[in-house]
């Protein structure tokens, strides 16, 4: 049984195999029936509308928005959310950098970026102080999208960083020294709350938390929110949870609706109106080295991420983000207490 056959709203994902031709620029709205109740017809119309909206462009932030995609619970869609939001924003004309901080390197894989052991990676930036510009690679399928890949070497970085000076702020300093103009930086965190995740939280201004619409969805979130508060209090006063995204939503189940309602009542305005459906297309795309945005632009997953990206972009218009300050007062004095509290 297809897991994404029925989802909330008009989005459907009924046809197997990539259908990139459905979203071509030469497809005229007039060639489609005004009201087509067939699954293929609806999918084609949605694809045309999505790509039309993508061509409109989105408001660009005044300053680079650095968003940390984090949840210590695994399997909630962190990497999937990172790469697909990044691709959606780039599709709308933004310049976006994905920083892969997960030693598994799944974000690098999904973006078609080579990340074998010999490739310059974010490990070299954190441990050897290599300039970020020397490891960033362009994503070939999406103009304006870039990736700082992760290699397996990153698995040992947690231990190597322990003895280093200013170990919590090494990523922040690398980003500050990066001179290429960017609209968004999305940081994909590992499913843990170690030094890699702390580096991301110190470097970012916003935290985006994907929450799956399944049992135990909120398990472990308390510790993540506590760590966000600790980092904000000791190292990064601009840090805040700006966005909650509901993932793996299956409109056929009562549980999904209950979880969504609980999350919305708990977090309120931080929760995006758009939720991401459970979709086979989203799962298939990384095996082809693609995001679902390029793999199947007419699918329910692609359309949902495009809409979520639009929400995020418009939410950022009214928010002013202060740039990180070099040599923040009390920075060195707070590092020891911060490390102790995170133990």
N, C-alpha and C positions, 0 to 999 in steps of 0.2 A: 504494500500500500504506500502511495506517495505521501510523504509527511507534510508537504506544503500544498496539498490540493485545495484545502479550504482554509483561508485565513481571513482575519477581519478586514472589511473593506473590499474594494474592487480589484485588488492586486491578485493575480493568479499566475501560476507557473506551470502550464499544462503540457508543454511539448518537450520531449527529450531532445538532447543535443543542442549545441550552441546555435543561436539564431541571430548572429550579428547582422545579417542582412536586413532584419526587420527594423533596424534603427538607422538605416542609411539616410543620408541627407536628401536623396532624390525621391524619397517616398512622399507622395503628396497626401495630405489629409483627405482630399477630394476623392481619392481612389478607394477609400474605405467607406463602408456604409455608415450613414449617420448614427445608427444604433445597431451594433452588431453583437448579438448575444452569444455568438460562438466563442469558445475559449481562444482560438487562434486570432480571431478578429479583435477581441478585447486586448490580447497581448500586443498585437501590432499597433493598435491605437495608443496604448500606454507607452510603448517604446518610442513612438514618434513624439508624443507629448513630452516625455522625459528628456529626450535629446534636444527638443526645442527649447525647453526651460534651461538646459545646460548651456545652450548658446547665448542665453540672455546675459550671463555673467552675474556675479554677486558683488555686494559691497565689499571692498577690501579694507581690512583693519588698518588703523593709523599706525600701529606698531605691531611687530611680530607677536602673534598669539602662540604661546608655548603651552601645549596641552599634554598632560601626562595621563595615559590610558592605563588604569591600574585596577586590580582586584586580586587579592591574594588567593582567592578561590580559583582553581584551574577550570578550564573548559567552559568559560562563560562568554567567550567570543572577543577577548581583548585584541588578539592579533588580527582577527577578521575585521573587527571594527576599525582598528587603526588604519589598515591598508585601504579599506573601502571608503572610509571617510576622506582619507588623503587623496585617493583617486577622484572622488566626487568633487572635492574642492578644486583640484587641479583642472578638472574638466570644465569648471566654471571660470577658469582663467587665473586662479591663484597660483602662487609659487609655494610649493609645499615640500618640506623635508621630513621624512620618516627616519627616526633614530631607533634602531633595533637593539634593545637592551636585554633581550632574552637569549641565553646561550644556545637555545634550540634553533634560532635563526629562522623561524617560520615566516616572519614578516619579510625577510630578505627573499625567501623562496617564493612567496606569493607575488612579489614585485618583479620576479624574474632576474634577481641580482645574484651574481656568482658570489658565494661566500665560503669557499673551501679554506683550509687552514692557512694557505699562503697569501690570501687576499688581505690587503690593508683594511682594518676594521675598527669598530668602536673600541675594541680592546686596546688597540695601540694608542687611541686617544686618551683613555682613562689611565692606563698603566704607564705608558711611555711618553705621555704628553705630546703625542703627534698632533699636528694641526688637523682640525676637523675637515678642512677643505681637501686634505690629501686622501681622505677615505670615502668622501661622498661620491656616489655614482648616480648618473641620470637613469631614470626608468624609461626604457625605450618605447613602451606602449603608450605612455601618457606624457604629453608635453608639460613641462613645468613641475614635474614630480621627481624628487630625488630621494636617495636612500643612503644612510650610513649603516652598512651591514654588520651583522654579528657573526662571529665564527665560534667554533667550539672552544677556542682559547678563553672566551669570556667566562666559561664555567669556573676557571680558577681565579678570576678577577676579584671575587668577594674576599678571598684569603689574602691576595696580594695587596689589596687596598687598605687592609687593616693597619698596617704599619706606616702608611704614607701620610705626609702632612696635608692638611685640608682635604682629607679623603672624601668628605661628603659633598664637596663643591667642585670636583674636578670636571664634571660634565658642564656645570654652569659656566666655568671659566672658558672651556672650549667653545661653547656656544657664543659667549660674549666676543670671542676673538674671530668668529666666523664673519667674513665681510660681505658675502653674497646676500643680496636682498631677498627676504623671505616674508611671506604673509602668515604662514603657519608652520609650526614645528610640532609633530606628533611623536611622542615617545612611547614605544611599546615596552611595558615593564614585564619582568618575569613574575610568575605566580608565587611570589614570596615577598617578605618585607625586609630584605637584607640591604647591604650597602649599595647595590645597583639601583634598587627602587628608591632608596634615600637620595642618591645622586639625581635621579629623575625629579623627585619632589623638590629638591633644592633648586634645580634648574628651571622648573616650570612655574607658571602663574596659576594655571587652571588644572583641576583634576577631573577627568572624565571617567565615570565608573560604569562599565557594562554590567547589567544584572540580568541573568537568565530567568525566564518565566517558568521556573520549575521548583520542585520541593527543595528546601534548604537554600533558597535563593539569597536570603539575607545573612546566611551563616558566615561568620568571619568578617563581616563589614565593619563591625564595631572596632576591631583592632586596626583596620585600615584608617578609619576616621580618626581614631586616637593618634595614629602616627602622623596623619595630616596636621592635626592640631599641634603635635610636638614640633614638627618641622616649621610650622608657621610661627610658633612661639620662640624658637631658638635660632633658626637659620634663614627663614624665608617668609617675612611678614605679608607678602603679596599672595601667598598660596591660599586657594580656596576651592571647594568642590563646586564647579560651575554647571556640570552636566551629568545627568543620569540617563542612560540609554537602555531600554528594555530590549533584550535579544531573545531569540529562539521562541518567539511567540507563536502559539498554535491556537487559533481561534476555535477549534473544535473541542477544546478541553476547558472544563470549568476551572481547573487548577490555574491555568494561564491567566484567566481573567481575575481570579482571586489574588494571585501574586501581583499582577499589574496594579490592581486597586490598592493593595497594601503598600506597594512602593510609592505610588502617587500620593497616598495619604500621609506617608512618613516623610517624603522628601519635598513634596509640593512642586513649586515652580521650577526646580532644577531638572525635573523629569521632562524629556522631550515628548511632544505630542506623538511623534512618529515612533513606532516600535518596529523591530526587525523580525520578520517571520522566520520560522524554521524552514529552511530551503535547501533542497538538494543542490541547486546551482551554486549557492554560496560555498558548500562543501567541496564541490568538484573543481572550482576555479583554481585553487592553489596548485593542484596536480598538473595544471597546464602552465604554471608560472605566471598566472594572471590574477587580477582582482575580478570580482563578479561584474564590475562595471564594464570591463572590456570583454570578458568572456561571454556574457549574455545580458546586454543592456536592457532587454525587454522583460527580464525576469522579476519576480516579486522582490527578491533580495536586492537587486540593483536599484530598482525604483525606490525602495525604502531607504537605502543608504543615501541616495541622491536627495531625497526629501529631508533626511536627518541633517545632511550637510548644509542644506539651505537654512534650516532652523538655526543651526550653530552660527552660521555666518551672519544672519540678521540679528541674532541675540547679541552679537559682539559689537553692534553699531553704537549702542548707548553706553557701553562699558569702556572706561578709560583704563588702560593697563600701564602701570608704572614700570619702567625698565629696571632691571636689577642694578643695584649700586655696587661698584667695586669697593672692597674694603669696608663692608658694613660694620658699624660700631658694635663692639662686643662679639664679633664673629668668632674670633679665636677662643675667647673665654667660654663661649657656650658650647663648643664642640665636645668637651669632655662630658658635660652633663647630658648632652643630647645622646651620645653613644651609650651612656649608662642607662638612660631611660628606655632606649630601644632594645636593650637586651631582653 
